[in-house]
């Protein structure tokens, strides 16, 4: 039987104060969180469901985004792509367009930070079939000395469990995360 490669660094305490770059993938790399709007080329590099199959799509960014009103919503997929291309030409950026499942994946990352006072979510992005996040564990933020600091694996496990449950309840009953996750310990300049 083939032995699995070790996912975590041997002997390292993943509940220690540090920054971690984490990638969590959807099982079988299924694109179920939305799609990437490309820069002015009109090419869509992702595989995704029909545009209005689930819920109206939204653009998510760290800055506040205008909540679309019914009259603001594109009436067709062509109109949406046209609007994205105009925005892309002006900003020269690609946009991740989240569907309702992508929104859940994003909101659960925020929940992780709210749920555990020692977790700081520095940056994150939900892609069509995976999630990237820079997560900091900072024990100095804990006000109660009796609180046990969860390891990175336990935090990712909580994220995967809660997001899976909500995504399945929202209609994607076959949703599952890929086993485990990828991480990099972000070291300081002295390391």
N, C-alpha and C positions, 0 to 999 in steps of 0.2 A: 504494500500500500504506500502511495506517495505521501510524504510528510509535508504538512503545511508550513510555509514560511512564517516565522514569528512576526506578528504585527507590531508589537510594542518593544521598546528598548529594554533589554534584560537588566533588571536591578534598578530601574528608574522609578521614582515615586510620582505617578501621574496625578496625585492630589496635591503636589507641591506647587507653590506660587510660581507661575510662569505663564507665558503666552504660547498658545498652541494653534497651528494652522490645521484645520480639519476639513476633510472632504468625505461626504456621505453620499453614496450612490443608490439609485433606485434599482431594484432587482431586474436583471436582464437588460439594464440600461434603457428601459422604456421611457420615452419622452412623454411625461404626463403633467408637467408643471407649467407648460406654455411654450413659447418659442422666442427666438432671437430675431428682432427686426434688424435687417442689415443696412449698411451705409449706402444708400442711394443706388444699389445695383438691382434691387428687386428680387434678389435671390434669397430664398429662405433655406438655411442650412440645416434646419431641424426637421424631425418627423413629428407631426402633431395632429391632433384631432381636428375636425372641421371647426372653424372659428367660433360659431355661436352654439356649439353643441351643448355646452354646460352653462356657463354664466358669462355675463359681459366681462371682457378682459380689462385689465388695468395695467398701467405702467407703474412699477415701484422703483423709487429712488430714495436716497437718504434725505433729500430735501422734501418739504411738504409738496404734495402733488394735488392739483385741483381735482376734487371729486367729480367725476363725470355726471352730468345730469342727463336725463333721457334724450333731450334735444341735442346734446353734445355727442352722443354715441354714434359711431359710423353705422350707416345703414347696410353696408355690404363689406365683404372681405376686401374687395378691390379698393373701396373708399378708405378702409383702415390702412392698407398697405401704402396707398397714395399719401395719406397723412403722415405715416411713419417715415416715408422717404423724404418728405419735405422737412420734417423735424430733424432727420439724420443729416441732411445736407447742411442745415443751419448749424447744428451742434457738432457735426463730424463724429458722432458716437453711435455705437450699436445699442439697442435697447432690448432688455429682456421683458417680454410681455407675459405677465403671469395670468394663468386662469385661476379658477377658484381653488384648485388643489395646490397650486404654487403659492397663492396667498396664505393658505393654511400652513404650508411648510415655512414660509417667512414668519408668520405670526407666532409659530411655536418656537422659533429661535428667540424672538423677543420674550416669550413666556419663560424660557430657560433663565434669562437674565433677571426677570421679575421674581421667579420662584426661588432662586438661590442667591442670597445677598452677596456671596463671595464670587459670583460669576459676572464678568464684564464682557459684553459682546462688542468688540472693537469694529468689526466690519463683517459683512456677510453678503452673499448673493445666491439667489436661487436660480439655477440654470434648468434647461428642459428636463434633464435626467439626473441631476445631482445638486448638491448644496456645498458651498464653500463658506467657512466661517473662521474668523480669528477670535478665539475664546481665551480670556485670561482668567486664571484662578488666583484670587488675591485674598488670602486669609485675614489680612488686616482690616477688611471691610466687615468682618463678622463681629457683631456686638455681643453675642452670647457665646461664652467659651464652651458651652456644652454641645454646640452644633458641630456635627461631624462633617468634615469637608469631603464631598464625594470626589472620586477619581474622574478623570476625563472619560473613561469608558462608561462609568455609571451615569454621567451627565448626558453623553451621547445616547445611551440606552433609554434614559427618560425622554429625551427628544424624539427618538424613533418610535417609542411606544405611544406617546401622546399624539404625535402627528399622524401616525398610521391609523389610530382609532378615529380621529376626526376626519381624515381623508376618506376612510371607508364609510363612515356615517354620511358623508356628503355625496356618495354615489359611486365612488370608484372602489367597489367591493373587493377587487382582486389586487389592490395595491399592497406592495411589500417593499421594504428596504433590502438592499444587498447585505449579506452577512458582513459584520464588522465595519470598519471605516479606516480611512487613511489619515495619518497625522504626521506633523513635523513639529518638533519642539523649536520654538523661535528663541534662539540664544542671543545674549547681549554681545556687545563688541569685544568683551574680554574673553569670551569662550573660544 
